[in-house]
């Protein structure tokens, strides 16, 4: 039933859409018909495979950058120059091994992380909450602290 519904959607919209309803690629009537009977059109399969690999590469890069940024911030937070130096060496190592995907971690992004590390947990939670909730959270924290 899902394939039939997806095929009908493809025929009506002229595109293959992902689970969120975002366009993946344009499709034609033949591809919609194939999808409706349970076959994944080759064009869709190819694009989805490439998109999957690209998403994995992006996620890996972002994870590595986040880990290095965190290490650098921890070094500043704990006043350990050796940890800062290690983080900088990690960036240089990444850039040597991945010249086509150079990593650039800026000092302001690291310092932002250090400022977050210096905040108490309750303040970090309140600061990241939706605006409508912040005032109540801060009041709750003040009440708890007064006890």
HELIX and SHEET records of a PDB file:
HELIX    1   1 UNK A    2  UNK A   13  1                                  12    
HELIX    2   2 UNK A   29  UNK A   36  1                                   8    
HELIX    3   3 UNK A   42  UNK A   77  1                                  36    
HELIX    4   4 UNK A   81  UNK A   97  1                                  17    
HELIX    5   5 UNK A   99  UNK A  101  5                                   3    
HELIX    6   6 UNK A  107  UNK A  118  1                                  12    
HELIX    7   7 UNK A  121  UNK A  128  1                                   8    
HELIX    8   8 UNK A  131  UNK A  146  1                                  16    
SHEET    1   A 2 UNK A  15  UNK A  17  0                                        
SHEET    2   A 2 UNK A  23  UNK A  26 -1                                        
END                                                                             
